[in-house]
């Protein structure tokens, strides 16, 4: 740090005096510096003196503050002592005043208690007089006063006089209760018409009942309802009316009772809800009697009678729910769908169905009743639900209704199948059979009918019926698919199992596919709707997966049938292919006639199928068609007798033409090119036939290696058939087969001569002229090493060279055509050959 300061000083001096001439200014500078030093010293001295004076003053101030604090503490202690003395003085003065205050309070309480006791004694005596004279209105008011007075003596329950008064009061209340119940028991016996003031007396009695305990009111109402229903129970327990078909008369009885006694029952306060509670007891009693009637039936109940009783019960429950404002369980109104679907049912059943189709749906079963037992039933709309309180007892006996619905649905299904034209009107957007729409329409009607009656076990059972109906419809669709030939004639003609389809059959198959697809989707929607309607305990069991699987099977079978039908049309062309003299062809020309036939068949069918089928099923059809036609074409080559080199070249050209046709059919059906996956699939299926023809084109001495390379999954018998196709004699074949068998063991490889392919020349044909210069690099193979199998890549390269550049005019022409088609598939010459 010192060195840095020294260096800084030197720099400053050098800056001030850079030359010798500038040294003349040293003296003035020194004087100036000394002057500044003296000035700074003076300022420092002044500051030191001021600081010394400030410290002395601060100490004096601190001492003064300490003295002031001590004086303040002394004064506070003095004030506290005086306050304590004052408090002691006040307590001594007020001690006598407190004694007087407590005495006054006790005297006041005693006077008030004695006054209230006097009032209580007087009120009890007056209440006793009123009870004896049945003055209910005055007694109700007096009862309220006595109750209030008694509440003031709860703390004196151990007092003998108070206990005696309370016991006397309870006795009077029992007397009043017995008088009220006695007077109410005469209601409805005609006394109300004989005595003018009887109803007024009962109205006053209601005021008294309200003044008594709440249990008295409940007991009174319950007793009144029981008396009212006694005659009902006696009437409808008789043999004449204790029948299911008399259910409507039960509800007419209670309605008439409510209507005729409406004026009389106005004596009851609205808060008692007497009609509401009477209806609840009526419903419970009616349910018990109907359960007994149903359980005592010796045979299955008549469907018409059962449904009529259930319908009248539902209507009655709905009326009660609307009248008393029931809580949850509101039902949606349904539309009248119209006609009756059961031709063999009687007219009563028809009328019932038309009515309950308009009704609100579904009532809850026993859960609602159990829940209602724990709710406040004395207040309408407090949660009690009239819907289902009676009708739920019909639930275990509605299986006959489900059986009738199933019979009706089956009959309608059979009629729809008989009336089905198995065709679709022109201009239809859906291309589905009309019977499928009608099937779901009758199911929808049946669902509405049932949901208007119940949403419990019966609705679930009906859902199972829907499953059986849809499975039956799927079976009907399955049965309409074209079948293969059977019997002795079909076996003798080689048509056993083959499916022949006309243009109409193909359209029908497409309609069946679309119909099954529609049914599969709609059945899932049906299951969702039913799961929303049915009670929660059944919702998890609503499943249409089995039905959807049935329709999926119909779709799969229909598409496979369609493929087999198209394949059957190829039979003539396949036979024509085997009859071509492949062994005597002199040159390679245009595609063969059987290829044109295949193209004609597909051109006629594919556009129609593509317009009728959905994209996913049309693609499935194409995949199955390609997967069947490719192997069939491959196997059909083995059915030929002899294939010369020129014949193999022509057949290779035909194979490429068939592959191009398969690649073009997506655009025929849907006016769009094939996707990459389908093109790759077709190429894979047809490559086996191309590989087989390349093996046939290979020289005899390398045919085994070429076969092993291009068809590694081939069998010795298949290889022997290839030798037959090449026209080799049995004697010549034996040595090649031996070599093939040894080579298959990996211990032998025949010598392969070098093969050099020349560049193709320009080829001109009468149909189409294509100029192509295709230079193929020479392929040279060196003599093989004994005991070592050549690489597969080398064998494939040699086979490709044989397929591309054999020294014949026909194969060169084939090369020119394929190269041109690869450059421009849309407008190339190779494509024009098949247009």
KAVEN-V956680 format. One record per pair of residues at least 12 apart in sequence whose C-alpha atoms are under 7 Angstrom apart, sorted by the first residue. I is the first residue (numbers start at 1). J is the second residue. Records with the same first field share a line. If there is no record, write none. Layout:
I: J / J
//
This chain:
116: 149
120: 146 / 149
123: 142 / 146
124: 146 / 169
127: 139 / 142
128: 172
131: 176
136: 204 / 205 / 208
137: 204 / 205 / 207 / 208
139: 208
140: 207 / 208 / 211
143: 211
144: 211
180: 205
181: 220
184: 202
199: 267
202: 267
203: 267 / 268
206: 268
221: 274
225: 278
242: 293
243: 293
244: 293 / 305 / 309
245: 305 / 309
247: 309
248: 309 / 312
251: 316
273: 378 / 379
276: 324 / 380
277: 378
283: 389 / 390
287: 390 / 393
291: 393
303: 400 / 401
304: 348 / 349
307: 352
308: 352
310: 391
311: 356
313: 390 / 391
314: 391
317: 386 / 387
318: 387
320: 386
321: 386 / 387
324: 380 / 381
325: 380 / 381
326: 380 / 381 / 383 / 384 / 385 / 386
327: 381 / 382 / 383 / 384 / 385
328: 385
329: 363
331: 360 / 361 / 362
332: 360 / 361
333: 358 / 359 / 360
334: 357 / 358 / 359 / 360
335: 357 / 358
336: 354 / 357 / 358
337: 445
341: 408
342: 408
353: 449
356: 449 / 452
357: 448 / 449 / 452
359: 452
360: 452
361: 451 / 452 / 453
362: 451 / 452 / 453 / 454 / 455
363: 387 / 388 / 454 / 455
364: 388
365: 388 / 392 / 456
366: 392
369: 389
372: 384
395: 458
398: 458
399: 458
402: 462
406: 465
410: 469
413: 439
416: 435
417: 435
420: 435
422: 508
423: 508
431: 511 / 514 / 612
432: 511 / 514 / 515
433: 511 / 515
436: 515 / 519
443: 466
455: 533 / 534 / 535
456: 534 / 535
459: 534
460: 538
467: 547
470: 547
471: 547 / 550
474: 550 / 551 / 554
477: 512
478: 554
481: 509 / 558
482: 499 / 501
483: 499
484: 496 / 497 / 498 / 499
485: 497 / 498 / 499
498: 568
499: 564 / 565 / 568
500: 565 / 568
501: 565
506: 562
509: 558 / 562
510: 609 / 612 / 613
513: 555 / 558
514: 613
516: 551 / 554 / 555
520: 548 / 551
523: 544
524: 544
527: 542 / 543 / 544
559: 621
563: 621 / 624 / 625
570: 598
573: 594 / 597 / 598
574: 636
576: 594
577: 594
578: 639 / 640
582: 642 / 643 / 644 / 647
583: 642 / 643 / 644 / 647
584: 644
585: 646 / 647
586: 646
587: 646 / 810
588: 646 / 649 / 650 / 810
591: 653 / 654
592: 654
595: 654 / 658
599: 661
606: 665 / 668 / 669
607: 668 / 669
609: 669
610: 669 / 670
611: 669 / 670
626: 682
627: 685
630: 685 / 686
631: 685
634: 688 / 689
638: 721
641: 725
642: 725 / 726 / 727
643: 725 / 726
644: 726
645: 697
646: 810
648: 693 / 696 / 697
649: 810 / 811
652: 690 / 693
653: 814
655: 690
659: 682 / 683 / 686
663: 679
691: 710 / 711
694: 799 / 803
695: 707
696: 722 / 726
697: 802 / 803
698: 799 / 802
702: 752
704: 740
705: 795
706: 795 / 796 / 799
709: 792 / 795 / 796
710: 796
746: 789
747: 787 / 788
748: 786 / 787 / 788 / 789
749: 786 / 787 / 788 / 789
751: 783 / 784
752: 783 / 784
753: 781 / 783
754: 780 / 781 / 782
755: 779 / 780 / 781
756: 778 / 779 / 780
757: 776 / 778 / 779 / 805 / 806
758: 776 / 805
759: 774 / 775 / 776
760: 773 / 774 / 775 / 812
761: 773
763: 813
770: 816 / 817
772: 816
817: 829 / 830
818: 830
//
